Amino acid sequence: MLIGNKIKNLRLKKGLTQEELGERTDLSKGYISQLERELSSPSIDTFFNILEVLGCTPKQFFDEEEREQKVVYGEADQTEYKDEEKGYEIKWLVPESNEMEMEPIWLTLEENGEFKQFEPSLSETFAYVIKGKVMIQLGKHTYYAKAGESIYFHASHQHQISNVHKGVSELILVATDSYL
């Protein structure tokens, strides 16, 4: 049994970040991360304290009955945000994905639209251009991708995606260590 994975799933279901769980259990965010990645094992007292904060009894935690996870997400599950000033619309394809390892979005860029500028992070970003042509400014380098092409980069430099197409550009973008 992967205890760390079950702790992570419970934490996510409660809508807590690793930092919030750490604060409520007097543990560091780093230690919570190590537990969830199976790099460390908690003492019995620490384990029971974590379960209490997560609202789970030991019996519920160790119950081997398979719980059904949500696998398919429809349009009703999606949430949207539109920034008319910058000319982009972002649609989160999976609810609460910003709390998961990957965050998939559908990004629509109006003509001359640009997605917000991001500071360097440990995140990795993948995108597939569905329509149009985009420019990726990654540090001092500039890259272009058109419909049918993929983008993949480590977000270790300041970066921004802009539309350089006459018309709308659309892409599916997936980021790890959510920063969207």
Backbone as a printed PyTorch tensor [residue, N CA C, xyz], in Angstrom:
tensor([[[  0.8420,  -1.1850,   0.0000],
         [  0.0000,   0.0000,   0.0000],
         [  0.8800,   1.2380,   0.0000]],

        [[  0.5560,   2.1710,  -0.8420],
         [  1.2890,   3.4240,  -0.9340],
         [  0.6210,   4.4640,  -0.0240]],

        [[  1.1620,   4.5910,   1.1800],
         [  0.5940,   5.4850,   2.1820],
         [  0.6650,   6.9420,   1.7230]],

        [[  1.8120,   7.3320,   1.1620],
         [  1.9930,   8.7110,   0.7290],
         [  0.9850,   9.1270,  -0.3300]],

        [[  0.7260,   8.2400,  -1.2710],
         [ -0.2360,   8.5380,  -2.3280],
         [ -1.6430,   8.7150,  -1.7510]],

        [[ -1.9960,   7.8700,  -0.7730],
         [ -3.3190,   7.9990,  -0.1490],
         [ -3.4190,   9.2990,   0.6480]],

        [[ -2.3540,   9.6830,   1.3250],
         [ -2.3380,  10.9560,   2.0650],
         [ -2.5250,  12.1130,   1.0770]],

        [[ -1.8080,  12.0640,  -0.0430],
         [ -1.9220,  13.1210,  -1.0520],
         [ -3.3560,  13.2130,  -1.5700]],

        [[ -3.9580,  12.0710,  -1.8990],
         [ -5.3270,  12.0770,  -2.4170],
         [ -6.3080,  12.6510,  -1.3970]],

        [[ -6.1450,  12.2890,  -0.1370],
         [ -7.0110,  12.8440,   0.9120],
         [ -6.8130,  14.3530,   1.0380]],

        [[ -5.5630,  14.7900,   0.9760],
         [ -5.2590,  16.2210,   1.0780],
         [ -5.9180,  16.9860,  -0.0680]],

        [[ -5.7980,  16.4360,  -1.2700],
         [ -6.3910,  17.0910,  -2.4340],
         [ -7.9100,  17.1300,  -2.3350]],

        [[ -8.5120,  16.0560,  -1.8480],
         [ -9.9730,  16.0190,  -1.6850],
         [-10.4380,  17.0620,  -0.6720]],

        [[ -9.5930,  17.3460,   0.3130],
         [ -9.9090,  18.3730,   1.3120],
         [ -9.6190,  19.7720,   0.8020]],

        [[ -8.9740,  19.8580,  -0.3760],
         [ -8.6590,  21.1640,  -0.9480],
         [ -7.5180,  21.8710,  -0.2420]],

        [[ -6.6160,  21.1020,   0.3510],
         [ -5.4870,  21.6890,   1.0760],
         [ -4.2130,  21.6130,   0.2480]],

        [[ -3.3760,  22.6190,   0.3810],
         [ -2.0470,  22.5640,  -0.2180],
         [ -1.1430,  21.8110,   0.7570]],

        [[  0.0420,  21.4310,   0.2980],
         [  1.0000,  20.7820,   1.2000],
         [  1.3550,  21.7190,   2.3470]],

        [[  1.4820,  22.9930,   2.0390],
         [  1.8220,  23.9790,   3.0670],
         [  0.7250,  24.0720,   4.1220]],

        [[ -0.5460,  24.0870,   3.6780],
         [ -1.6620,  24.1690,   4.6240],
         [ -1.7330,  22.9310,   5.5150]],

        [[ -1.5290,  21.7520,   4.9230],
         [ -1.5220,  20.5300,   5.7280],
         [ -0.3650,  20.5740,   6.7170]],

        [[  0.7810,  21.0500,   6.2610],
         [  1.9330,  21.1680,   7.1510],
         [  1.6690,  22.1040,   8.3160]],

        [[  1.0360,  23.2360,   8.0400],
         [  0.7300,  24.1960,   9.1090],
         [ -0.2260,  23.5920,  10.1300]],

        [[ -1.2130,  22.8400,   9.6660],
         [ -2.2130,  22.2700,  10.5700],
         [ -1.6870,  21.0770,  11.3600]],

        [[ -0.5580,  20.5200,  10.9350],
         [  0.0070,  19.3590,  11.6310],
         [  1.3720,  19.6670,  12.2310]],

        [[  1.7870,  20.9280,  12.1840],
         [  3.1050,  21.3450,  12.6720],
         [  4.2460,  20.6020,  11.9720]],

        [[  4.0560,  20.3520,  10.6750],
         [  5.0850,  19.7190,   9.8580],
         [  5.4490,  20.6860,   8.7390]],

        [[  6.6130,  20.4990,   8.1520],
         [  7.0160,  21.3880,   7.0580],
         [  6.3960,  20.9240,   5.7370]],

        [[  6.2790,  21.8550,   4.8200],
         [  5.7770,  21.5300,   3.4840],
         [  6.6950,  20.4840,   2.8410]],

        [[  7.9970,  20.6280,   3.0450],
         [  8.9730,  19.6820,   2.4940],
         [  8.7590,  18.2690,   3.0100]],

        [[  8.4510,  18.1550,   4.3080],
         [  8.2180,  16.8270,   4.8830],
         [  6.9380,  16.2180,   4.3060]],

        [[  5.8880,  17.0260,   4.1780],
         [  4.6360,  16.5350,   3.5770],
         [  4.9250,  16.0460,   2.1580]],

        [[  5.7110,  16.7970,   1.4190],
         [  6.0840,  16.4120,   0.0540],
         [  6.8290,  15.0740,   0.0570]],

        [[  7.7580,  14.9040,   0.9850],
         [  8.5040,  13.6380,   1.0780],
         [  7.5790,  12.4740,   1.3980]],

        [[  6.6180,  12.7050,   2.3010],
         [  5.6520,  11.6460,   2.6270],
         [  4.8570,  11.2440,   1.3950]],

        [[  4.3580,  12.2410,   0.6790],
         [  3.5080,  11.9770,  -0.4790],
         [  4.2660,  11.2930,  -1.6140]],

        [[  5.5660,  11.5130,  -1.6890],
         [  6.3740,  10.8840,  -2.7390],
         [  7.0260,   9.5970,  -2.2530]],

        [[  6.5880,   9.1020,  -1.0910],
         [  7.0850,   7.8440,  -0.5260],
         [  8.5880,   7.8870,  -0.2150]],

        [[  9.1180,   9.0700,   0.0670],
         [ 10.5370,   9.2170,   0.4000],
         [ 10.7720,   9.1770,   1.9010]],

        [[  9.6800,   9.2220,   2.6520],
         [  9.7630,   9.2030,   4.1070],
         [  8.5100,   8.5290,   4.6500]],

        [[  8.6220,   7.9840,   5.8590],
         [  7.4640,   7.3650,   6.5110],
         [  7.1890,   8.0920,   7.8160]],

        [[  5.9300,   8.3880,   8.1030],
         [  5.6140,   9.1120,   9.3360],
         [  5.6250,   8.1840,  10.5580]],

        [[  5.8750,   8.7800,  11.7240],
         [  5.7060,   8.0130,  12.9690],
         [  4.2080,   7.7710,  13.1430]],

        [[  3.8400,   6.8760,  14.0460],
         [  2.4200,   6.5780,  14.2840],
         [  1.6950,   7.8440,  14.7470]],

        [[  2.2970,   8.5990,  15.6710],
         [  1.6640,   9.8230,  16.1620],
         [  1.4570,  10.8360,  15.0370]],

        [[  2.4820,  11.0180,  14.2120],
         [  2.3850,  11.9480,  13.0890],
         [  1.3160,  11.4840,  12.1100]],

        [[  1.2990,  10.1940,  11.8240],
         [  0.3180,   9.6240,  10.9010],
         [ -1.1080,   9.8720,  11.4030]],

        [[ -1.3610,   9.5790,  12.6770],
         [ -2.7000,   9.7870,  13.2400],
         [ -3.0770,  11.2740,  13.2350]],

        [[ -2.1020,  12.1460,  13.4880],
         [ -2.3470,  13.5870,  13.4550],
         [ -2.7380,  14.0390,  12.0440]],

        [[ -2.0350,  13.5350,  11.0470],
         [ -2.3560,  13.8630,   9.6430],
         [ -3.7650,  13.3840,   9.3110]],

        [[ -4.0880,  12.1470,   9.6870],
         [ -5.4190,  11.6050,   9.4050],
         [ -6.5110,  12.4400,  10.0730]],

        [[ -6.2610,  12.8700,  11.2940],
         [ -7.2520,  13.6810,  12.0100],
         [ -7.5160,  14.9900,  11.2570]],

        [[ -6.4500,  15.6560,  10.8330],
         [ -6.5980,  16.9040,  10.0870],
         [ -7.3310,  16.6610,   8.7650]],

        [[ -7.0950,  15.5100,   8.1440],
         [ -7.7280,  15.1910,   6.8680],
         [ -9.1320,  14.6090,   7.0320]],

        [[ -9.5800,  14.4640,   8.2770],
         [-10.9410,  13.9810,   8.5230],
         [-11.1380,  12.5280,   8.1410]],

        [[-10.1460,  11.7110,   8.4150],
         [-10.1950,  10.3000,   8.0310],
         [ -9.7900,   9.4320,   9.2240]],

        [[-10.5200,   8.3650,   9.4530],
         [-10.1510,   7.4320,  10.5140],
         [ -9.1420,   6.4340,   9.9540]],

        [[ -8.3570,   5.8020,  10.8280],
         [ -7.4250,   4.7690,  10.3430],
         [ -8.1580,   3.6420,   9.5940]],

        [[ -9.3580,   3.2690,  10.0790],
         [-10.1190,   2.2140,   9.3970],
         [-10.4590,   2.6410,   7.9720]],

        [[-10.9300,   3.8770,   7.8140],
         [-11.2540,   4.3670,   6.4710],
         [ -9.9970,   4.4110,   5.5910]],

        [[ -8.8890,   4.8280,   6.1870],
         [ -7.6470,   4.9540,   5.4400],
         [ -7.1720,   3.6010,   4.9040]],

        [[ -7.2490,   2.5840,   5.7440],
         [ -6.7360,   1.2680,   5.3500],
         [ -7.7810,   0.3730,   4.7030]],

        [[ -9.0090,   0.8660,   4.5520],
         [-10.0500,   0.1050,   3.8870],
         [ -9.6170,  -0.1370,   2.4430]],

        [[ -9.5070,  -1.3810,   2.0660],
         [ -9.0170,  -1.7340,   0.7420],
         [-10.0870,  -1.6500,  -0.3440]],

        [[-11.3250,  -1.3740,   0.0500],
         [-12.3860,  -1.2680,  -0.9430],
         [-12.0220,  -0.1730,  -1.9450]],

        [[-12.0720,  -0.5410,  -3.1890],
         [-11.7140,   0.3920,  -4.2590],
         [-12.7420,   1.5060,  -4.3510]],

        [[-12.2740,   2.7270,  -4.2570],
         [-13.1470,   3.8700,  -4.4360],
         [-13.0180,   4.3390,  -5.8740]],

        [[-14.1350,   4.6060,  -6.4810],
         [-14.1230,   5.0050,  -7.8800],
         [-13.6390,   6.4500,  -8.0040]],

        [[-12.6780,   6.6320,  -8.8670],
         [-12.1820,   7.9790,  -9.1250],
         [-12.8460,   8.5420, -10.3700]],

        [[-12.9140,   9.8320, -10.4400],
         [-13.4810,  10.4740, -11.6220],
         [-12.4220,  10.4280, -12.7130]],

        [[-12.8040,   9.9500, -13.8770],
         [-11.8700,   9.7740, -14.9780],
         [-12.2290,  10.6610, -16.1690]],

        [[-13.5090,  10.8220, -16.4320],
         [-13.9580,  11.6060, -17.5770],
         [-14.5770,  12.9060, -17.0820]],

        [[-14.1400,  14.0120, -17.6770],
         [-14.6330,  15.3290, -17.2970],
         [-15.3140,  15.9610, -18.5110]],

        [[-16.5090,  16.4640, -18.3070],
         [-17.2610,  17.0840, -19.3850],
         [-17.1920,  18.5960, -19.3330]],

        [[-17.9050,  19.2200, -20.2590],
         [-17.9020,  20.6850, -20.3310],
         [-18.4260,  21.3190, -19.0450]],

        [[-19.3620,  20.6660, -18.3800],
         [-19.9270,  21.2170, -17.1440],
         [-18.8800,  21.2910, -16.0270]],

        [[-17.8080,  20.5060, -16.1250],
         [-16.7470,  20.5060, -15.1120],
         [-15.7440,  21.6320, -15.3270]],

        [[-15.7450,  22.2290, -16.5030],
         [-14.7410,  23.2230, -16.8640],
         [-15.0790,  24.6010, -16.2960]],

        [[-14.0310,  25.3390, -15.9950],
         [-14.2010,  26.7260, -15.5650],
         [-13.3900,  27.6090, -16.4990]],

        [[-13.8460,  28.8380, -16.6730],
         [-13.2120,  29.7410, -17.6270],
         [-12.8550,  31.0730, -16.9870]],

        [[-11.8630,  31.7060, -17.5790],
         [-11.4800,  33.0620, -17.2020],
         [-11.0830,  33.7890, -18.4790]],

        [[-11.5590,  35.0080, -18.6380],
         [-11.2360,  35.7860, -19.8350],
         [-10.6080,  37.1110, -19.4150]],

        [[ -9.4690,  37.4160, -20.0170],
         [ -8.7950,  38.6870, -19.8020],
         [ -8.8930,  39.4650, -21.1170]],

        [[ -9.8670,  40.3550, -21.1910],
         [-10.1180,  41.0870, -22.4360],
         [ -8.9870,  42.0630, -22.7460]],

        [[ -8.3660,  42.5940, -21.7130],
         [ -7.2880,  43.5640, -21.9190],
         [ -6.0960,  42.9110, -22.6170]],

        [[ -5.7110,  41.7170, -22.1560],
         [ -4.5670,  41.0130, -22.7490],
         [ -4.9760,  40.1360, -23.9270]],

        [[ -6.2850,  39.9060, -24.1130],
         [ -6.7610,  39.1690, -25.2710],
         [ -6.6010,  37.6710, -25.1830]],

        [[ -6.8620,  37.1010, -23.9940],
         [ -6.8110,  35.6390, -23.8940],
         [ -7.9630,  35.1180, -23.0550]],

        [[ -8.2920,  33.8640, -23.3040],
         [ -9.2810,  33.1450, -22.4970],
         [ -8.6560,  31.8110, -22.1110]],

        [[ -8.7680,  31.4820, -20.8460],
         [ -8.2280,  30.2200, -20.3410],
         [ -9.3960,  29.3770, -19.8440]],

        [[ -9.3840,  28.1020, -20.2010],
         [-10.4220,  27.1730, -19.7620],
         [ -9.7240,  26.0070, -19.0620]],

        [[ -9.9900,  25.8600, -17.7610],
         [ -9.4450,  24.7380, -17.0100],
         [-10.2790,  23.5090, -17.3500]],

        [[ -9.6380,  22.4940, -17.8920],
         [-10.3440,  21.3210, -18.3950],
         [-10.6830,  20.3100, -17.3080]],

        [[ -9.9570,  20.3550, -16.2000],
         [-10.1750,  19.4370, -15.0800],
         [-10.2740,  20.2800, -13.8140]],

        [[-11.3920,  20.1740, -13.0750],
         [-11.5240,  20.9930, -11.8620],
         [-10.4350,  20.6520, -10.8460]],

        [[ -9.9930,  21.6610, -10.1460],
         [ -8.9810,  21.5170,  -9.0980],
         [ -7.6700,  20.9450,  -9.6100]],

        [[ -7.4180,  21.0600, -10.9230],
         [ -6.1710,  20.5170, -11.4690],
         [ -4.9600,  21.2950, -10.9740]],

        [[ -5.1610,  22.5270, -10.4910],
         [ -4.0320,  23.2850,  -9.9660],
         [ -3.4870,  22.6780,  -8.6800]],

        [[ -4.2050,  21.7240,  -8.1020],
         [ -3.7350,  21.0100,  -6.9240],
         [ -3.1200,  19.6690,  -7.2820]],

        [[ -3.0970,  19.3460,  -8.5790],
         [ -2.5660,  18.0590,  -9.0310],
         [ -1.1990,  18.2620,  -9.6740]],

        [[ -0.5850,  17.1760, -10.1060],
         [  0.7410,  17.2720, -10.6950],
         [  0.7210,  17.9520, -12.0550]],

        [[ -0.3720,  17.7700, -12.8000],
         [ -0.4920,  18.3930, -14.1120],
         [ -1.7310,  19.2780, -14.1290]],

        [[ -1.6230,  20.3840, -14.8440],
         [ -2.7630,  21.2870, -14.9740],
         [ -3.0400,  21.5180, -16.4610]],

        [[ -4.0380,  20.8190, -17.0220],
         [ -4.3520,  21.0100, -18.4330],
         [ -5.3490,  22.1520, -18.6460]],

        [[ -5.0490,  22.9890, -19.6230],
         [ -5.9530,  24.0950, -19.9570],
         [ -6.1180,  24.1880, -21.4710]],

        [[ -7.1880,  24.8440, -21.8850],
         [ -7.3980,  25.2130, -23.2810],
         [ -7.1960,  26.7180, -23.3150]],

        [[ -6.2260,  27.1720, -24.0910],
         [ -5.8920,  28.5870, -24.1490],
         [ -6.2750,  29.1410, -25.5140]],

        [[ -7.0900,  30.1840, -25.5080],
         [ -7.4790,  30.8750, -26.7360],
         [ -6.8790,  32.2700, -26.6950]],

        [[ -6.1390,  32.6090, -27.7350],
         [ -5.5050,  33.9270, -27.8310],
         [ -6.1300,  34.6830, -29.0020]],

        [[ -6.6960,  35.8370, -28.7130],
         [ -7.2450,  36.6880, -29.7700],
         [ -6.0910,  37.2230, -30.6120]],

        [[ -6.4050,  37.8090, -31.7610],
         [ -5.3680,  38.4100, -32.5890],
         [ -4.5850,  39.4140, -31.7430]],

        [[ -3.2670,  39.3080, -31.7520],
         [ -2.3410,  40.1210, -30.9490],
         [ -2.4760,  39.8740, -29.4470]],

        [[ -3.2040,  38.8400, -29.0550],
         [ -3.3590,  38.5280, -27.6320],
         [ -2.1000,  37.8910, -27.0730]],

        [[ -1.9370,  38.0470, -25.7670],
         [ -0.7840,  37.4260, -25.1050],
         [ -1.1990,  36.9030, -23.7430]],

        [[ -0.7070,  35.7170, -23.4120],
         [ -0.9430,  35.1180, -22.1130],
         [ -0.0480,  35.8430, -21.1220]],

        [[ -0.3880,  35.8020, -19.8580],
         [  0.3950,  36.5430, -18.8690],
         [  1.8520,  36.0810, -18.8570]],

        [[  2.7260,  36.9480, -18.4270],
         [  4.1480,  36.6400, -18.3390],
         [  4.4080,  35.9190, -17.0290]],

        [[  5.1910,  34.8390, -17.0980],
         [  5.4620,  34.0240, -15.9170],
         [  6.9170,  34.1280, -15.5040]],

        [[  7.1180,  34.1330, -14.2070],
         [  8.4640,  34.1290, -13.6390],
         [  9.0290,  32.7110, -13.7080]],

        [[ 10.3410,  32.5590, -13.6000],
         [ 10.9430,  31.2200, -13.6280],
         [ 10.3640,  30.3370, -12.5130]],

        [[ 10.2470,  29.0400, -12.8140],
         [  9.7620,  28.0820, -11.8260],
         [ 10.3510,  26.7130, -12.1420]],

        [[ 10.0180,  25.7250, -11.3280],
         [ 10.4730,  24.3520, -11.5520],
         [  9.5370,  23.5960, -12.4810]],

        [[  8.5290,  24.2540, -12.9510],
         [  7.5080,  23.6310, -13.7820],
         [  8.0350,  23.2230, -15.1590]],

        [[  7.3650,  22.2360, -15.7430],
         [  7.5670,  21.8690, -17.1350],
         [  6.2620,  22.1840, -17.8510]],

        [[  6.3560,  22.6240, -19.0860],
         [  5.1720,  23.0190, -19.8450],
         [  5.1560,  22.3110, -21.1860]],

        [[  3.9940,  21.7480, -21.5110],
         [  3.7610,  21.1350, -22.8140],
         [  2.5540,  21.8260, -23.4240]],

        [[  2.5950,  22.0740, -24.7200],
         [  1.4410,  22.6410, -25.4140],
         [  1.3540,  22.0460, -26.8100]],

        [[  0.1320,  21.9670, -27.2940],
         [ -0.1230,  21.5340, -28.6660],
         [ -0.9700,  22.6100, -29.3190]],

        [[ -0.4680,  23.1690, -30.4150],
         [ -1.1680,  24.2510, -31.0970],
         [ -2.2410,  23.6380, -31.9940]],

        [[ -3.4890,  23.9750, -31.7120],
         [ -4.6310,  23.4570, -32.4570],
         [ -4.9270,  24.3340, -33.6690]],

        [[ -4.7640,  25.6410, -33.4760],
         [ -5.1660,  26.5950, -34.5100],
         [ -4.2640,  27.8170, -34.4200]],

        [[ -3.8490,  28.3530, -35.5730],
         [ -3.0780,  29.5840, -35.6010],
         [ -1.5860,  29.3870, -35.4410]],

        [[ -0.9250,  30.4000, -34.9200],
         [  0.5240,  30.3920, -34.7200],
         [  0.8410,  31.2130, -33.4710]],

        [[  1.7120,  30.6800, -32.6200],
         [  2.0770,  31.3730, -31.3860],
         [  3.5820,  31.5830, -31.3070]],

        [[  3.9410,  32.5640, -30.5080],
         [  5.3420,  32.8620, -30.2320],
         [  5.5850,  32.5870, -28.7530]],

        [[  6.6720,  31.9090, -28.4600],
         [  7.0480,  31.6290, -27.0770],
         [  8.3290,  32.4030, -26.7990]],

        [[  8.2560,  33.3380, -25.8600],
         [  9.4340,  34.0740, -25.4170],
         [  9.9100,  33.3680, -24.1620]],

        [[ 11.0700,  32.7400, -24.2270],
         [ 11.6220,  31.9620, -23.1140],
         [ 12.9950,  32.5180, -22.7900]],

        [[ 13.0560,  33.3500, -21.7480],
         [ 14.3000,  34.0470, -21.4360],
         [ 14.6490,  34.9750, -22.5850]],

        [[ 15.8590,  34.8330, -23.1210],
         [ 16.3100,  35.6810, -24.2290],
         [ 15.9980,  35.0720, -25.5930]],

        [[ 15.3800,  33.8910, -25.6090],
         [ 15.1250,  33.1860, -26.8590],
         [ 13.6560,  33.2820, -27.2660]],

        [[ 13.4390,  33.2590, -28.5690],
         [ 12.0940,  33.3210, -29.1240],
         [ 11.8690,  32.1060, -30.0140]],

        [[ 10.7150,  31.4660, -29.8340],
         [ 10.3570,  30.2820, -30.6160],
         [  8.9590,  30.4820, -31.1870]],

        [[  8.6840,  29.8030, -32.3130],
         [  7.3700,  29.8820, -32.9480],
         [  6.8300,  28.4760, -33.1530]],

        [[  5.5170,  28.3330, -32.9980],
         [  4.8630,  27.0410, -33.2480],
         [  3.5270,  27.3160, -33.9180]],

        [[  3.2280,  26.5210, -34.9440],
         [  1.9720,  26.6930, -35.6740],
         [  1.0820,  25.4770, -35.4580]],

        [[ -0.1480,  25.5610, -35.9390],
         [ -1.1150,  24.4720, -35.7980],
         [ -0.4710,  23.1460, -36.1800]],

        [[ -0.6680,  22.1460, -35.3240],
         [ -0.1050,  20.8170, -35.5580],
         [  1.2520,  20.6020, -34.9260]],

        [[  1.8380,  21.6470, -34.3420],
         [  3.1520,  21.5130, -33.7100],
         [  3.0160,  21.5200, -32.1960]],

        [[  4.0020,  20.8930, -31.5500],
         [  4.0270,  20.8020, -30.0900],
         [  5.1150,  21.6930, -29.5230]],

        [[  4.9230,  22.0620, -28.2770],
         [  5.8550,  22.9080, -27.5320],
         [  6.1610,  22.1790, -26.2340]],

        [[  7.4240,  22.1660, -25.8280],
         [  7.7930,  21.5760, -24.5390],
         [  8.9880,  22.3510, -24.0030]],

        [[  8.8800,  22.8370, -22.7570],
         [ 10.0170,  23.5390, -22.1760],
         [  9.9780,  23.4780, -20.6510]],

        [[ 11.1640,  23.6470, -20.0730],
         [ 11.3080,  23.8070, -18.6310],
         [ 11.1490,  25.3010, -18.3670]],

        [[ 10.3650,  25.6430, -17.3830],
         [ 10.0320,  27.0490, -17.1160],
         [ 11.1010,  27.7350, -16.2620]],

        [[ 12.3510,  27.4100, -16.5170],
         [ 13.4430,  27.9290, -15.6950],
         [ 13.8200,  29.3750, -16.0200]],

        [[ 13.1650,  29.9550, -17.0260],
         [ 13.3750,  31.3580, -17.3660],
         [ 12.0190,  32.0470, -17.4330]],

        [[ 12.0300,  33.3500, -17.3310],
         [ 10.7980,  34.1120, -17.5130],
         [ 10.2540,  33.7660, -18.9050]],

        [[  8.9270,  33.6190, -19.0150],
         [  8.3720,  33.1990, -20.2950],
         [  6.9600,  33.7270, -20.5160]],

        [[  6.5970,  33.7650, -21.8060],
         [  5.2830,  34.2630, -22.1940],
         [  4.9290,  33.6880, -23.5680]],

        [[  3.6380,  33.4050, -23.7640],
         [  3.1320,  32.9180, -25.0410],
         [  2.2280,  33.9940, -25.6300]],

        [[  2.4530,  34.3170, -26.9110],
         [  1.6780,  35.3550, -27.5930],
         [  1.1690,  34.8240, -28.9270]],

        [[  0.0860,  35.4210, -29.3980],
         [ -0.4760,  35.0660, -30.6940],
         [  0.1880,  35.9210, -31.7730]],

        [[  0.7510,  35.2780, -32.7900],
         [  1.3540,  36.0090, -33.9020],
         [  0.6360,  35.6520, -35.2070]],

        [[ -0.6140,  35.2600, -35.0840],
         [ -1.4380,  34.8330, -36.2150],
         [ -2.4890,  35.9040, -36.4960]],

        [[ -2.7980,  36.1020, -37.7530],
         [ -3.9000,  37.0150, -38.0930],
         [ -5.1840,  36.2390, -37.8520]],

        [[ -5.7730,  36.4300, -36.7060],
         [ -6.9440,  35.6760, -36.2780],
         [ -6.6620,  35.0380, -34.9360]],

        [[ -7.5340,  34.1500, -34.5380],
         [ -7.4500,  33.4940, -33.2280],
         [ -6.4790,  32.3150, -33.2830]],

        [[ -5.7220,  32.1220, -32.2000],
         [ -4.8920,  30.9200, -32.0240],
         [ -5.4030,  30.1700, -30.8090]],

        [[ -5.3790,  28.8380, -30.8870],
         [ -5.8350,  28.0020, -29.7780],
         [ -4.8090,  26.9140, -29.5140]],

        [[ -4.6160,  26.6080, -28.2390],
         [ -3.7090,  25.5320, -27.8810],
         [ -4.1530,  24.8570, -26.6000]],

        [[ -3.7850,  23.5920, -26.4940],
         [ -3.9410,  22.8400, -25.2560],
         [ -2.6000,  22.9550, -24.5550]],

        [[ -2.6090,  23.3490, -23.3000],
         [ -1.3770,  23.5600, -22.5490],
         [ -1.4740,  22.7700, -21.2560]],

        [[ -0.3980,  22.0550, -20.9230],
         [ -0.3380,  21.2790, -19.6830],
         [  0.9310,  21.6920, -18.9410]],

        [[  0.7600,  22.1360, -17.7000],
         [  1.9030,  22.5300, -16.8820],
         [  1.9710,  21.6380, -15.6510]],

        [[  3.1850,  21.3200, -15.2340],
         [  3.3850,  20.5940, -13.9780],
         [  3.6380,  21.6260, -12.8930]],

        [[  3.5610,  21.1970, -11.6490],
         [  3.7740,  22.1260, -10.5300],
         [  3.0390,  23.4200, -10.7940]],

        [[  1.7570,  23.3090, -10.8810],
         [  0.8680,  24.3680, -11.3450],
         [  1.3390,  25.7770, -11.0360]],

        [[  1.3440,  26.5750, -12.0560],
         [  1.6680,  27.9880, -11.9150],
         [  0.7460,  28.8360, -12.7560]],

        [[ -0.2710,  28.2300, -13.3460],
         [ -1.1890,  28.9610, -14.2120],
         [ -2.1840,  29.7280, -13.3690]]])
